[in-house]
């Protein structure tokens, strides 16, 4: 492998890892902080991709505005969904959480089939992101992938600042540790959790919207992303945003280079990584709240 090919694979690994972080950070908020096993989280990623497909004709080259509008719509959907369903799960057993969120997967898939059919769709990147940058004499790299990496990095930085440097983030972390104490201090823990859930849904949907121009939009696309997201949450440490970022990048590199060097065994690479990390650090790379 020459230096240019290695650089391209590194860029692919970083871009893939950062995109996974958006999904996994939403799952970290819902699963790690709120304690809800949400099997429907991959469906929010799928909903985001279909949102991009549905909104793209109305925004043409205003791609960033489309991402903002789609994220706000997803957050509003998450807010209503938490009020209607998830608010009843916090004190329930995990089995009931699994059953209800699996039922939501079926509802989302059937609704998608009724509204948009079962065809595979494509979303074109805007004209100002459709080019490529030359890497050496024979290879180039799509500008859109660089934009996706930059957008994910900006969101990761913003999320870190909100969780670790703001009063809202302090309340979220306190609510994850002791919700009764937070309620005793006069904070509406239900409204706080509703906002956290809406943010988790918005992050997963945003990842789907960003991913749509790089891959096809198709039924069931959230299934594989959900599994990898749970792996990332476990590797990074349940409830840790920083751990999710580190784990996402590790998974991105293991998956990308595994497909290059060990194509036949690439499917088990990230699970071997999880096993190694859990043997070394059973609690994951980072502690809750870090």
C-alpha positions in Angstrom: 0.0 0.0 0.0 1.5 3.3 -1.1 1.3 6.5 0.9 -1.6 8.0 -1.1 -3.7 4.9 -0.7 -2.9 4.8 3.0 -4.0 8.5 3.4 -7.3 7.8 1.5 -8.0 4.9 3.8 -7.2 7.0 6.9 -9.6 9.7 5.7 -12.3 7.1 5.1 -11.7 5.6 8.5 -12.0 9.0 10.2 -15.1 10.0 8.2 -16.8 6.7 9.0 -15.9 6.9 12.6 -17.1 10.4 13.1 -20.4 9.5 11.4 -20.8 6.6 13.7 -20.1 8.9 16.6 -23.2 11.0 15.8 -25.4 7.9 16.0 -23.6 6.5 19.0 -23.6 9.8 21.0 -27.4 9.9 20.6 -27.6 6.3 21.9 -25.2 7.2 24.7 -27.5 10.0 25.8 -30.6 7.7 25.7 -29.1 4.4 26.9 -26.2 5.5 29.0 -27.7 8.5 30.7 -31.4 7.8 30.7 -31.1 4.0 31.2 -33.5 3.1 28.4 -32.5 0.2 26.0 -33.7 1.8 22.7 -33.6 -0.8 19.9 -35.4 1.8 17.7 -32.4 4.1 17.7 -31.2 2.8 14.3 -34.6 3.7 12.9 -34.0 7.3 13.7 -30.9 7.1 11.5 -33.0 5.7 8.8 -35.6 8.4 9.3 -32.9 11.0 8.9 -31.8 9.5 5.6 -35.3 9.5 4.3 -35.8 13.1 5.5 -32.8 14.1 3.4 -34.4 12.3 0.4 -37.7 14.0 1.0 -36.3 17.5 1.7 -33.6 17.6 -1.0 -35.8 18.7 -3.9 -37.0 21.7 -1.8 -33.5 23.0 -0.8 -31.4 22.2 -3.9 -28.0 23.8 -3.0 -29.0 25.0 0.4 -27.7 21.8 1.9 -26.7 23.2 5.3 -30.2 24.7 5.7 -31.7 21.4 4.9 -29.6 19.7 7.6 -30.8 22.3 10.1 -34.5 22.0 9.2 -34.3 18.2 9.2 -32.5 18.2 12.6 -35.2 20.4 14.1 -38.0 18.2 12.7 -36.3 15.1 14.1 -35.9 16.8 17.5 -39.6 17.7 17.6 -40.4 14.1 16.6 -38.2 12.8 19.4 -39.8 15.2 21.9 -43.3 13.9 21.1 -42.1 10.3 21.0 -40.6 10.5 24.5 -43.9 12.1 25.8 -46.1 9.4 24.2 -44.0 6.3 24.8 -40.6 6.5 26.4 -41.7 8.5 29.5 -43.4 5.3 30.7 -40.3 3.2 30.5 -37.8 4.7 33.0 -39.0 2.6 35.9 -39.8 -0.5 33.8 -37.8 -3.6 33.4 -35.4 -3.9 30.5 -37.5 -6.6 28.9 -40.4 -4.2 28.6 -38.1 -1.6 27.1 -36.8 -4.0 24.5 -40.3 -5.2 23.5 -41.7 -1.7 23.1 -38.7 -0.3 21.2 -38.7 -3.4 18.9 -42.4 -2.7 18.3 -41.5 0.8 17.3 -39.0 -0.6 14.7 -41.9 -2.5 13.1 -44.1 0.6 13.2 -41.4 2.8 11.6 -40.6 0.3 8.9 -44.2 -0.2 8.0 -44.9 3.5 7.9 -41.8 4.0 5.7 -43.1 1.4 3.3 -46.6 2.9 3.1 -45.3 6.5 2.6 -42.3 6.0 0.4 -42.3 2.5 -0.8 -39.6 -0.1 -0.7 -37.4 1.2 -3.5 -33.7 2.2 -3.1 -33.2 6.0 -3.4 -30.2 8.2 -3.9 -29.5 11.7 -2.7 -27.2 14.0 -4.7 -24.8 16.2 -2.9 -25.1 19.9 -3.6 -23.1 21.3 -6.5 -20.6 23.1 -4.3 -19.7 19.8 -2.6 -19.8 17.6 -5.6 -16.2 17.9 -6.6 -13.0 16.1 -5.5 -9.5 17.0 -4.4 -6.5 15.5 -6.1 -4.3 13.2 -3.9 -1.3 12.4 -6.0 -1.4 11.8 -9.7 -3.9 9.0 -9.8 -6.2 9.4 -6.9 -8.7 12.0 -5.6 -11.0 12.4 -2.6 -14.6 13.6 -2.6 -15.1 17.1 -1.2 -18.4 15.9 0.4 -16.6 13.3 2.5 -14.4 16.1 3.9 -17.4 18.2 4.6 -19.1 15.3 6.4 -16.0 14.8 8.6 -15.8 18.6 9.3 -19.5 18.8 10.2 -19.2 15.8 12.5 -16.2 17.2 14.2 -18.0 20.5 14.8 -21.0 18.8 16.3 -18.8 16.6 18.5 -17.1 19.8 19.8 -20.4 21.5 20.4 -21.8 18.4 22.2 -18.7 18.2 24.4 -19.0 21.9 25.4 -22.8 21.5 26.1 -22.4 18.4 28.2 -19.2 19.4 30.1 -19.2 23.2 30.2 -22.8 24.4 30.6 -25.5 24.4 33.3 -27.7 22.2 31.1 -25.0 19.7 30.8 -24.4 19.7 34.5 -28.1 19.0 35.1 -28.0 16.1 32.5 -25.0 14.5 34.2 -26.6 15.0 37.7 -29.8 13.5 36.5 -27.9 10.5 35.2 -26.3 9.9 38.6 -29.2 10.6 40.9 -32.5 11.7 39.4 -34.3 11.9 42.8 -31.7 14.4 44.1 -32.2 16.5 40.9 -35.9 16.4 41.3 -35.5 17.5 45.0 -33.5 20.5 43.8 -36.6 21.7 41.9 -35.5 20.7 38.4 -38.2 19.1 36.2 -36.5 15.8 35.5 -39.2 14.7 33.1 -38.7 17.8 30.9 -34.9 17.4 31.1 -35.1 13.8 30.0 -37.5 14.7 27.2 -35.0 17.2 25.9 -32.2 14.7 26.2 -34.2 12.1 24.3 -35.0 14.7 21.6 -31.3 15.5 21.2 -30.5 11.8 20.9 -33.0 11.4 18.1 -31.8 14.5 16.4 -28.2 13.4 16.4 -29.1 10.0 14.9 -31.3 11.6 12.2 -28.6 14.2 11.4 -26.1 11.3 10.9 -28.6 9.7 8.5 -29.0 13.0 6.6 -25.3 13.4 6.3 -24.8 9.8 5.2 -27.6 9.9 2.6 -25.5 11.4 -0.3 -22.6 9.0 0.4 -24.8 5.8 0.3 -28.2 4.7 -0.9 -31.3 5.4 1.1 -33.0 2.0 1.5 -35.3 0.0 3.8 -33.9 -1.4 7.0 -30.7 0.7 6.8 -30.7 1.4 10.5 -30.2 -2.2 11.6 -26.5 -2.6 11.1 -25.9 1.0 12.4 -27.7 0.1 15.6 -25.5 -2.9 16.3 -22.3 -1.0 15.7 -23.6 1.9 17.9 -24.2 -0.5 20.8 -20.7 -1.8 20.3 -19.3 1.7 20.4 -21.3 2.6 23.6 -19.9 -0.5 25.3 -16.3 0.1 24.2 -16.4 3.8 25.1 -18.0 3.3 28.4 -21.8 3.5 29.1 -22.8 7.2 29.5 -19.5 8.7 28.3 -19.6 11.1 25.3 -15.8 11.3 25.1 -15.6 7.5 25.3 -18.1 7.2 22.4 -15.9 9.5 20.3 -12.7 7.5 20.9 -14.5 4.2 20.4 -16.1 5.5 17.2 -12.7 6.4 15.7 -11.3 3.0 16.8 -14.1 1.2 15.2 -13.8 3.3 12.1 -10.1 2.4 11.7 -10.6 -1.3 12.6 -13.5 -1.7 10.1 -11.8 0.3 7.3 -8.4 -1.3 7.4 -9.9 -4.7 8.2 -11.7 -4.6 4.9 -8.4 -3.7 3.2 -6.1 -6.3 4.8 -8.4 -9.0 6.1 -11.5 -8.8 3.8 -12.7 -12.3 4.8 -12.6 -11.6 8.5 -13.6 -7.9 8.4 -17.0 -8.7 9.8 -15.7 -9.8 13.2 -13.0 -7.1 13.6 -15.1 -4.6 15.7 -16.4 -7.4 17.9 -12.8 -8.6 18.5 -12.0 -5.0 19.4 -14.9 -4.9 21.9 -13.8 -8.2 23.5 -10.2 -7.0 23.9 -11.3 -3.7 25.5 -13.7 -5.4 27.9 -11.0 -7.9 29.0 -8.7 -5.0 29.6 -11.3 -2.5 31.0 -14.6 -4.1 31.8 -16.2 -0.7 32.4 -15.1 0.6 29.0 -12.5 3.2 28.0 -14.1 6.1 29.9 -16.2 6.4 33.0 -19.8 7.8 33.0 -19.9 11.5 32.6 -16.5 11.9 31.0 
